[in-house]
Amino acid sequence: MGNSAKGHEPGLLTIGEVARRSGFTVKALRFYDRHGLLPPCRRRPSGYRLYSESDLHRLEFIRQAKALGLSLRAIRDLVAAARVPGTARFRLRLLRMLSERIAQTTHQITTLTALRRELERRRRILASRQDEERGPGYCTCLHNATARIVPDRPEIKARWNRLQAKTGTIQ
């Protein structure tokens, strides 16, 4: 919905118009442009970017993919696959990515469920204790806290330890 009275080609939108219509910031649009999520855009003689209606559809796809937790790299791969004629390749790639996200989410749920159970257990223990005087040092109520949080499955323990190492919370 370009406006030729504003001095640009009919059907093309300025970056500001696309930002308003898509809900993305101008900074995000430039970022997506730089990282290959948007195809190279046309430009005015002044250098201003111009976008089409199909770019708005692509931005809506990007928004939905982000909401599903797909990575920037995965979204870029999907956008590239969508440009290739034929939908089978794109569809298979999207199915694979969604399956991977389901597996990741299932793992996160398992880990967080174990954490919640451990937090509840520790809270029950602490709530049932009588107030007691303690000597110098910290309360012993949280000793061995991580030992029971991590489920017994080796692959989950390994991922938990990697996460702890990344966040610097390993004891």
C-alpha positions as CSV (number, residue, x, y, z in Angstrom):
1,M,0.0,0.0,0.0
2,G,2.6,2.5,-1.1
3,N,1.7,6.1,-1.4
4,S,3.1,7.7,-4.6
5,A,2.3,11.2,-3.1
6,K,5.1,10.5,-0.6
7,G,7.5,9.9,-3.5
8,H,7.9,6.1,-3.6
9,E,6.7,3.4,-5.8
10,P,3.2,2.1,-5.5
11,G,3.0,-1.2,-3.6
12,L,6.2,-0.7,-1.8
13,L,6.5,0.3,1.9
14,T,9.1,2.3,3.8
15,I,10.8,0.7,6.8
16,G,8.7,2.9,9.1
17,E,5.5,1.7,7.5
18,V,6.5,-1.9,7.7
19,A,7.5,-1.4,11.4
20,R,4.1,0.1,12.2
21,R,2.2,-2.6,10.3
22,S,4.3,-5.6,11.5
23,G,4.8,-4.5,15.1
24,F,8.6,-5.0,14.7
25,T,10.9,-2.1,15.5
26,V,13.0,-0.5,12.7
27,K,16.0,-1.9,14.5
28,A,14.6,-5.4,14.4
29,L,13.9,-5.0,10.7
30,R,17.4,-3.9,10.0
31,F,18.7,-6.8,12.0
32,Y,16.6,-9.3,10.1
33,D,17.7,-7.7,6.8
34,R,21.4,-8.0,7.9
35,H,21.0,-11.7,9.0
36,G,19.2,-12.9,5.9
37,L,15.7,-13.3,7.3
38,L,14.4,-10.7,4.8
39,P,15.5,-10.8,1.2
40,P,17.6,-7.9,0.0
41,C,15.2,-5.0,-0.2
42,R,14.8,-2.5,-2.9
43,R,16.0,1.0,-2.1
44,R,15.0,4.5,-2.9
45,P,17.7,6.7,-4.6
46,S,18.2,8.2,-1.2
47,G,19.1,4.7,0.2
48,Y,15.9,4.2,2.2
49,R,14.8,0.6,2.3
50,L,11.5,-0.4,0.5
51,Y,9.5,-3.5,1.3
52,S,6.6,-5.3,-0.2
53,E,3.4,-7.0,1.1
54,S,5.2,-10.4,0.8
55,D,7.8,-9.0,3.3
56,L,5.0,-8.4,5.8
57,H,3.8,-12.0,5.4
58,R,7.4,-13.2,5.9
59,L,7.6,-11.1,9.1
60,E,4.4,-12.6,10.4
61,F,6.0,-16.1,9.8
62,I,9.1,-14.9,11.7
63,R,6.9,-13.7,14.6
64,Q,5.2,-17.1,14.8
65,A,8.4,-19.1,14.5
66,K,9.9,-17.0,17.3
67,A,6.8,-17.6,19.5
68,L,7.4,-21.3,19.0
69,G,11.0,-20.9,20.3
70,L,12.8,-21.5,17.0
71,S,16.3,-20.2,16.8
72,L,17.4,-17.4,14.5
73,R,19.4,-19.9,12.5
74,A,16.4,-22.3,12.2
75,I,14.2,-19.4,11.1
76,R,16.7,-18.3,8.5
77,D,16.9,-21.9,7.2
78,L,13.1,-22.0,6.9
79,V,13.0,-18.6,5.1
80,A,15.6,-19.8,2.7
81,A,13.7,-23.1,2.1
82,A,10.5,-21.2,1.5
83,R,12.1,-19.3,-1.4
84,V,12.8,-22.6,-3.2
85,P,9.9,-23.7,-5.5
86,G,7.9,-26.7,-4.2
87,T,6.6,-26.9,-0.6
88,A,7.6,-30.5,0.2
89,R,11.2,-29.6,1.2
90,F,10.0,-26.6,3.3
91,R,7.3,-28.7,4.9
92,L,9.7,-31.6,5.8
93,R,12.2,-29.1,7.3
94,L,9.5,-27.4,9.4
95,L,8.2,-30.8,10.6
96,R,11.8,-31.8,11.7
97,M,12.3,-28.5,13.5
98,L,9.0,-28.7,15.3
99,S,9.9,-32.3,16.4
100,E,13.2,-31.0,17.7
101,R,11.4,-28.2,19.6
102,I,8.9,-30.7,21.1
103,A,11.8,-32.8,22.3
104,Q,13.6,-29.8,23.8
105,T,10.4,-28.6,25.5
106,T,9.7,-32.1,26.9
107,H,13.2,-32.1,28.4
108,Q,12.7,-28.7,29.9
109,I,9.4,-29.8,31.4
110,T,11.0,-32.9,32.9
111,T,13.8,-30.9,34.4
112,L,11.5,-28.1,35.7
113,T,9.1,-30.6,37.1
114,A,11.9,-32.3,39.1
115,L,13.0,-28.9,40.3
116,R,9.5,-28.0,41.4
117,R,9.2,-31.2,43.3
118,E,12.5,-30.6,45.0
119,L,11.6,-27.0,45.9
120,E,8.3,-28.2,47.4
121,R,10.1,-31.0,49.4
122,R,12.6,-28.5,50.7
123,R,9.9,-26.0,51.6
124,R,7.9,-28.7,53.5
125,I,11.0,-29.8,55.5
126,L,11.9,-26.2,56.3
127,A,8.3,-25.3,57.3
128,S,8.1,-28.3,59.6
129,R,11.2,-27.5,61.5
130,Q,11.2,-25.6,64.7
131,D,13.1,-22.3,64.9
132,E,16.4,-23.2,66.3
133,E,19.5,-21.2,67.2
134,R,22.3,-21.8,64.8
135,G,26.0,-21.3,65.3
136,P,28.2,-19.3,63.1
137,G,27.8,-20.0,59.4
138,Y,24.9,-20.7,57.1
139,C,21.8,-22.7,57.7
140,T,22.2,-26.4,56.8
141,C,18.7,-26.6,55.4
142,L,19.8,-26.5,51.8
143,H,22.8,-28.9,52.0
144,N,22.8,-31.3,49.0
145,A,20.1,-29.4,47.3
146,T,21.2,-30.2,43.8
147,A,21.6,-33.9,44.5
148,R,17.8,-34.5,44.3
149,I,16.9,-31.9,41.8
150,V,18.5,-33.6,38.9
151,P,16.6,-36.7,37.7
152,D,18.4,-40.0,37.7
153,R,18.5,-40.3,33.9
154,P,22.2,-39.9,32.7
155,E,21.4,-37.8,29.7
156,I,19.4,-35.3,31.8
157,K,22.1,-35.2,34.5
158,A,24.7,-34.4,31.7
159,R,22.5,-31.6,30.3
160,W,21.8,-30.3,33.8
161,N,25.6,-30.2,34.5
162,R,26.2,-28.3,31.2
163,L,23.5,-25.8,32.1
164,Q,25.0,-25.3,35.6
165,A,28.5,-24.8,34.0
166,K,27.1,-22.2,31.6
167,T,25.4,-20.3,34.3
168,G,28.3,-20.6,36.7
169,T,26.2,-22.3,39.4
170,I,28.2,-25.5,39.8
171,Q,29.5,-25.9,43.3
